[in-house]
Amino acid sequence: MAKLKKGYLALIMLFLYAPIFVLIAQSFNASRYRGHWTGFTWEWYGALFENEDILAALLNTLSIGVTAAVCATILALVTAIAMRRMDMRMRTLFNGVANIPLLNADIVTGISLMLLFLGLGLQLGYDTILLAHIVICLPYAMLCILPQVLGLDDVCYEAALDLGASPFYAFRKVVLPELRPGIMAALLLSFVMSADDFIVTYFTKGAGIDTLTTEIYAELKLGIHPEMYALSTLFFVAVAVLTVLLVVNYRVLRKYRGRRQEVRA
C-alpha cells in the first residue's frame, strides 16, 4: 500500500513538472523548432538580453507586479483592521462584497475597468494596467491578511499602550510581527496574480506597452521566439530558489524562537 501511494504521488509530480522540464530542455535546444533536437546551446539566453521587446515587457511585468502587490497589501491591511472593528453582520456583508471579484469572470472585470477608465478620460497605458492589477490583487491579499487580523489578541497591544508606547509604535512593534506571515503571503500571491494576468491586462493596456503575457500572445501569431523559453526557465529557477530560501528562513526562525523560549523557561 505504501508503494502504491508513493507511485501515485510520483505520477502526480511527473504530471505537474514534466511540461516545465520540456520547456527547460527546449531553452537549450539549438533548433528554433519545437520537438526537433539538434544540439545543446546557450544562444537563446544570450539573445534574450538583446531582445528589447522582451526586456521591456519583463520590466513592465516586474514593476507593475511589485507596485500592485505592495499597494494591494497595504489596502488589504487597512481594510482588514477596519473590518475587525465592525459588528458581525456588517463584517460578513463587507467580506462577501469584497470576495465578489474572486468569483467574477476576468473578461467581465477587464471590460468593466476599460469602460471605467475611458469614461473617466484616462488614456490606456501603464497607469491603467497598474490600477487594474491593484483591483484584481486586493481580494487575494485580503484572503491572506483578514483571518490573521481577526484572530489577533488585543492584550499585548493594550499592554504596550499602558507601558507608554504610542499607538503607531505599539502597532509596529506588537501587531505587525504577528501579521508578518499573512503580509508576506499577500505580497507573494498578489505579485504572482499580477504577473500571470492576461485578460484584464489586454483590455486595459494601451498601444506600445506590453507585459510578458501580452507579449507572448502577440508572438503566437508569428511563432514564439526561443528567447521566451530561456526567460521562462530563468523565472522558474528564480521562483524555485526563492521558495527554498523562504522554507530555510522559516525553519531557522522557528528553531531560533524555540531556543529563546527554552532559555526563558
TITOR-252832 format. One record per residue (C-alpha): chain; z, x, y. Coordinates in nm, 4 decimals, always signed. Layout:
REM residues N
SITE kolza        Z        X        Y
SITE     A        Z        X        Y
...
REM end
This chain:
REM residues 265
SITE kolza        Z        X        Y
SITE     A  +0.0000  +0.0000  +0.0000
SITE     A  +0.0827  +0.2859  +0.2366
SITE     A  -0.2563  +0.4467  +0.1690
SITE     A  -0.4291  +0.1162  +0.2388
SITE     A  -0.2518  +0.0872  +0.5739
SITE     A  -0.3434  +0.4447  +0.6679
SITE     A  -0.7042  +0.3861  +0.5660
SITE     A  -0.7224  +0.0677  +0.7720
SITE     A  -0.5740  +0.2495  +1.0737
SITE     A  -0.8248  +0.5323  +1.0286
SITE     A  -1.1133  +0.2833  +1.0267
SITE     A  -0.9854  +0.1215  +1.3456
SITE     A  -0.9556  +0.4596  +1.5191
SITE     A  -1.3034  +0.5569  +1.3976
SITE     A  -1.4465  +0.2305  +1.5288
SITE     A  -1.2847  +0.2905  +1.8684
SITE     A  -1.3680  +0.6578  +1.9162
SITE     A  -1.6959  +0.7065  +1.7268
SITE     A  -1.9085  +0.5910  +2.0264
SITE     A  -1.7214  +0.8313  +2.2542
SITE     A  -1.7794  +1.1227  +2.0168
SITE     A  -2.1503  +1.0332  +2.0040
SITE     A  -2.1570  +1.0370  +2.3846
SITE     A  -1.9854  +1.3764  +2.3936
SITE     A  -2.2333  +1.5164  +2.1408
SITE     A  -2.5235  +1.3778  +2.3434
SITE     A  -2.3979  +1.5581  +2.6552
SITE     A  -2.4584  +1.8893  +2.4732
SITE     A  -2.7976  +1.7875  +2.3340
SITE     A  -3.0882  +1.9895  +2.4705
SITE     A  -3.3159  +1.6867  +2.4321
SITE     A  -3.3310  +1.4237  +2.7044
SITE     A  -3.3884  +1.1555  +2.4435
SITE     A  -3.1071  +0.9844  +2.2548
SITE     A  -3.0876  +1.0241  +1.8803
SITE     A  -3.3048  +1.3373  +1.8722
SITE     A  -3.1019  +1.6581  +1.8435
SITE     A  -3.2917  +1.9717  +1.9455
SITE     A  -3.0074  +2.2164  +2.0044
SITE     A  -2.6877  +2.2912  +2.1951
SITE     A  -2.6992  +2.3339  +2.5726
SITE     A  -2.4814  +2.3364  +2.8854
SITE     A  -2.7797  +2.2397  +3.1000
SITE     A  -2.6706  +1.8852  +3.1792
SITE     A  -2.3316  +1.9980  +3.3061
SITE     A  -2.4998  +2.2342  +3.5485
SITE     A  -2.7488  +1.9661  +3.6534
SITE     A  -2.4599  +1.7252  +3.7095
SITE     A  -2.3245  +1.9281  +4.0012
SITE     A  -2.6736  +1.9481  +4.1516
SITE     A  -2.7401  +1.5734  +4.1424
SITE     A  -2.6435  +1.4485  +4.4876
SITE     A  -2.6740  +1.0788  +4.3975
SITE     A  -2.4306  +1.1021  +4.1069
SITE     A  -2.1853  +1.3169  +4.3024
SITE     A  -2.1938  +1.0717  +4.5948
SITE     A  -2.1313  +0.7807  +4.3557
SITE     A  -1.8476  +0.9744  +4.1930
SITE     A  -1.6872  +1.0491  +4.5310
SITE     A  -1.7124  +0.6827  +4.6302
SITE     A  -1.5613  +0.5741  +4.2989
SITE     A  -1.2657  +0.8120  +4.3289
SITE     A  -1.1930  +0.7451  +4.6965
SITE     A  -1.2225  +0.3665  +4.6619
SITE     A  -1.0239  +0.3670  +4.3385
SITE     A  -0.7353  +0.5743  +4.4738
SITE     A  -0.7166  +0.3873  +4.8052
SITE     A  -0.7400  +0.0455  +4.6397
SITE     A  -0.4755  +0.1406  +4.3832
SITE     A  -0.2303  +0.2603  +4.6495
SITE     A  -0.2843  -0.0431  +4.8739
SITE     A  -0.2644  -0.2906  +4.5851
SITE     A  +0.0545  -0.1279  +4.4528
SITE     A  +0.2250  -0.1360  +4.7942
SITE     A  +0.1264  -0.5011  +4.8461
SITE     A  +0.2413  -0.5888  +4.4944
SITE     A  +0.5775  -0.4183  +4.5514
SITE     A  +0.6386  -0.6004  +4.8808
SITE     A  +0.5280  -0.9324  +4.7289
SITE     A  +0.7477  -0.8868  +4.4214
SITE     A  +1.0546  -0.8127  +4.6356
SITE     A  +0.9836  -1.1251  +4.8429
SITE     A  +0.9385  -1.3349  +4.5266
SITE     A  +1.2736  -1.2118  +4.3968
SITE     A  +1.4459  -1.3987  +4.6798
SITE     A  +1.2614  -1.7250  +4.6120
SITE     A  +1.4088  -2.0089  +4.4092
SITE     A  +1.2789  -2.0572  +4.0552
SITE     A  +1.0364  -2.3375  +4.1432
SITE     A  +0.8702  -2.1518  +4.4304
SITE     A  +0.8597  -1.8294  +4.2323
SITE     A  +0.6856  -1.9991  +3.9391
SITE     A  +0.4356  -2.1678  +4.1708
SITE     A  +0.3603  -1.8479  +4.3625
SITE     A  +0.3301  -1.6457  +4.0421
SITE     A  +0.0824  -1.8972  +3.8998
SITE     A  -0.1306  -1.8835  +4.2138
SITE     A  -0.1228  -1.5026  +4.2081
SITE     A  -0.2425  -1.4987  +3.8451
SITE     A  -0.5453  -1.7222  +3.9058
SITE     A  -0.7736  -1.4235  +3.9875
SITE     A  -0.6961  -1.2834  +3.6412
SITE     A  -0.8489  -1.5932  +3.4798
SITE     A  -1.1300  -1.6388  +3.7289
SITE     A  -1.4778  -1.5133  +3.6348
SITE     A  -1.5735  -1.1875  +3.8032
SITE     A  -1.9071  -1.3283  +3.9177
SITE     A  -1.7281  -1.6125  +4.0994
SITE     A  -1.4939  -1.3640  +4.2661
SITE     A  -1.7823  -1.1368  +4.3625
SITE     A  -1.9968  -1.4118  +4.5144
SITE     A  -1.6958  -1.5636  +4.6935
SITE     A  -1.5977  -1.2329  +4.8507
SITE     A  -1.9580  -1.1614  +4.9510
SITE     A  -1.9844  -1.5005  +5.1258
SITE     A  -1.6469  -1.4449  +5.2932
SITE     A  -1.7425  -1.1036  +5.4273
SITE     A  -2.0789  -1.2283  +5.5531
SITE     A  -1.9123  -1.5318  +5.7094
SITE     A  -1.6717  -1.3028  +5.8946
SITE     A  -1.9649  -1.0994  +6.0241
SITE     A  -1.8779  -0.7871  +5.8244
SITE     A  -2.1537  -0.5538  +5.7177
SITE     A  -2.1537  -0.4959  +5.3444
SITE     A  -2.0730  -0.1353  +5.2599
SITE     A  -1.7856  +0.0962  +5.1770
SITE     A  -1.5216  -0.1093  +5.3605
SITE     A  -1.6148  -0.4375  +5.1921
SITE     A  -1.6071  -0.2736  +4.8477
SITE     A  -1.2617  -0.1347  +4.9240
SITE     A  -1.1285  -0.4731  +5.0404
SITE     A  -1.2766  -0.6440  +4.7348
SITE     A  -1.1191  -0.3902  +4.4989
SITE     A  -0.7781  -0.4368  +4.6596
SITE     A  -0.8130  -0.8099  +4.5948
SITE     A  -0.9035  -0.7699  +4.2273
SITE     A  -0.6409  -0.4978  +4.1647
SITE     A  -0.3480  -0.6794  +4.3271
SITE     A  -0.2805  -0.9269  +4.0391
SITE     A  -0.2762  -0.6430  +3.7839
SITE     A  -0.0370  -0.4413  +3.9989
SITE     A  +0.1922  -0.7428  +4.0259
SITE     A  +0.1935  -0.7810  +3.6474
SITE     A  +0.3330  -0.4277  +3.6211
SITE     A  +0.5884  -0.4436  +3.9036
SITE     A  +0.7152  -0.8026  +3.9166
SITE     A  +0.9043  -0.8038  +3.5808
SITE     A  +1.0930  -0.4888  +3.6777
SITE     A  +1.1783  -0.6224  +4.0230
SITE     A  +1.3101  -0.9471  +3.8756
SITE     A  +1.5201  -0.7502  +3.6273
SITE     A  +1.6919  -0.5316  +3.8885
SITE     A  +2.0688  -0.5326  +3.9178
SITE     A  +2.1925  -0.5559  +4.2783
SITE     A  +2.5234  -0.3832  +4.2026
SITE     A  +2.4064  -0.0250  +4.2641
SITE     A  +2.2129  -0.1219  +4.5765
SITE     A  +2.5099  -0.3071  +4.7240
SITE     A  +2.7405  -0.0189  +4.6323
SITE     A  +2.5163  +0.2205  +4.8238
SITE     A  +2.5332  -0.0080  +5.1269
SITE     A  +2.9129  -0.0233  +5.1013
SITE     A  +2.9244  +0.3573  +5.0970
SITE     A  +2.7416  +0.3748  +5.4286
SITE     A  +2.3764  +0.4088  +5.3287
SITE     A  +2.1157  +0.2324  +5.5403
SITE     A  +1.9097  -0.0403  +5.3670
SITE     A  +1.5977  +0.1784  +5.3664
SITE     A  +1.7845  +0.4825  +5.2328
SITE     A  +1.9521  +0.2743  +4.9619
SITE     A  +1.6171  +0.1222  +4.8674
SITE     A  +1.4513  +0.4649  +4.8500
SITE     A  +1.7301  +0.6334  +4.6541
SITE     A  +1.8511  +0.3499  +4.4306
SITE     A  +1.5819  +0.0856  +4.3880
SITE     A  +1.2618  +0.2914  +4.3856
SITE     A  +1.3716  +0.5225  +4.0975
SITE     A  +1.4347  +0.2123  +3.8862
SITE     A  +1.0877  +0.0793  +3.9675
SITE     A  +0.9056  +0.4095  +3.9174
SITE     A  +0.7633  +0.3290  +3.5697
SITE     A  +0.6226  -0.0024  +3.6913
SITE     A  +0.4811  +0.1552  +4.0059
SITE     A  +0.3102  +0.4328  +3.8087
SITE     A  +0.1683  +0.1779  +3.5643
SITE     A  +0.0415  -0.0322  +3.8568
SITE     A  -0.1263  +0.2689  +4.0165
SITE     A  -0.2999  +0.3780  +3.6971
SITE     A  -0.4068  +0.0287  +3.5930
SITE     A  -0.5358  -0.0527  +3.9412
SITE     A  -0.7375  +0.2690  +3.9542
SITE     A  -0.8904  +0.2000  +3.6137
SITE     A  -0.9803  -0.1584  +3.7089
SITE     A  -1.1401  -0.0362  +4.0324
SITE     A  -1.3385  +0.2439  +3.8700
SITE     A  -1.4544  +0.0159  +3.5875
SITE     A  -1.5618  -0.2800  +3.8030
SITE     A  -1.9312  -0.3589  +3.8356
SITE     A  -1.9859  -0.7273  +3.9177
SITE     A  -1.7624  -0.7508  +4.2252
SITE     A  -1.8874  -0.4120  +4.3466
SITE     A  -2.2501  -0.5165  +4.3026
SITE     A  -2.2077  -0.8272  +4.5202
SITE     A  -2.0006  -0.6614  +4.7936
SITE     A  -2.1816  -0.3296  +4.8334
SITE     A  -2.4470  -0.2666  +5.0929
SITE     A  -2.7687  -0.0717  +5.0801
SITE     A  -2.7352  +0.3037  +5.0463
SITE     A  -2.3906  +0.3094  +4.8836
SITE     A  -2.3116  +0.3110  +4.5122
SITE     A  -2.0252  +0.3665  +4.2758
SITE     A  -2.0692  +0.5046  +3.9267
SITE     A  -2.1097  +0.1599  +3.7729
SITE     A  -2.3835  +0.0504  +4.0138
SITE     A  -2.5487  +0.3946  +3.9938
SITE     A  -2.5674  +0.3686  +3.6146
SITE     A  -2.7091  +0.0161  +3.6438
SITE     A  -2.9777  +0.1428  +3.8815
SITE     A  -3.0680  +0.4215  +3.6390
SITE     A  -3.1084  +0.1788  +3.3494
SITE     A  -3.4421  +0.0693  +3.4924
SITE     A  -3.5863  +0.4179  +3.4508
SITE     A  -3.3547  +0.5562  +3.1838
SITE     A  -3.0078  +0.7070  +3.2145
SITE     A  -3.0089  +1.0741  +3.3104
SITE     A  -2.8332  +1.3112  +3.0666
SITE     A  -2.6091  +1.4153  +3.3552
SITE     A  -2.4317  +1.0818  +3.3122
SITE     A  -2.3378  +1.1815  +2.9568
SITE     A  -2.1838  +1.5010  +3.0926
SITE     A  -1.9946  +1.3121  +3.3631
SITE     A  -1.8639  +1.0570  +3.1116
SITE     A  -1.7455  +1.3409  +2.8879
SITE     A  -1.5588  +1.5043  +3.1757
SITE     A  -1.3982  +1.1706  +3.2597
SITE     A  -1.2839  +1.1243  +2.9004
SITE     A  -1.1373  +1.4745  +2.8842
SITE     A  -0.9571  +1.4266  +3.2175
SITE     A  -0.8071  +1.0952  +3.1036
SITE     A  -0.7007  +1.2475  +2.7704
SITE     A  -0.5320  +1.5428  +2.9443
SITE     A  -0.3597  +1.3097  +3.1926
SITE     A  -0.2321  +1.0912  +2.9093
SITE     A  -0.0910  +1.3904  +2.7237
SITE     A  +0.0802  +1.5174  +3.0396
SITE     A  +0.2345  +1.1763  +3.1064
SITE     A  +0.3654  +1.1489  +2.7497
SITE     A  +0.5097  +1.5015  +2.7594
SITE     A  +0.6645  +1.4382  +3.1016
SITE     A  +0.8204  +1.1135  +2.9779
SITE     A  +0.9726  +1.2841  +2.6743
SITE     A  +1.1056  +1.5734  +2.8818
SITE     A  +1.2638  +1.3352  +3.1338
SITE     A  +1.4184  +1.1251  +2.8572
SITE     A  +1.5622  +1.4345  +2.6899
SITE     A  +1.6909  +1.5632  +3.0258
SITE     A  +1.8599  +1.2307  +3.1064
SITE     A  +2.0130  +1.2220  +2.7588
SITE     A  +2.1654  +1.5657  +2.8080
SITE     A  +2.3017  +1.4678  +3.1501
SITE     A  +2.4686  +1.1621  +3.0007
SITE     A  +2.6210  +1.3752  +2.7259
SITE     A  +2.7568  +1.6220  +2.9845
SITE     A  +2.9036  +1.3402  +3.1935
SITE     A  +3.0617  +1.1878  +2.8829
REM end
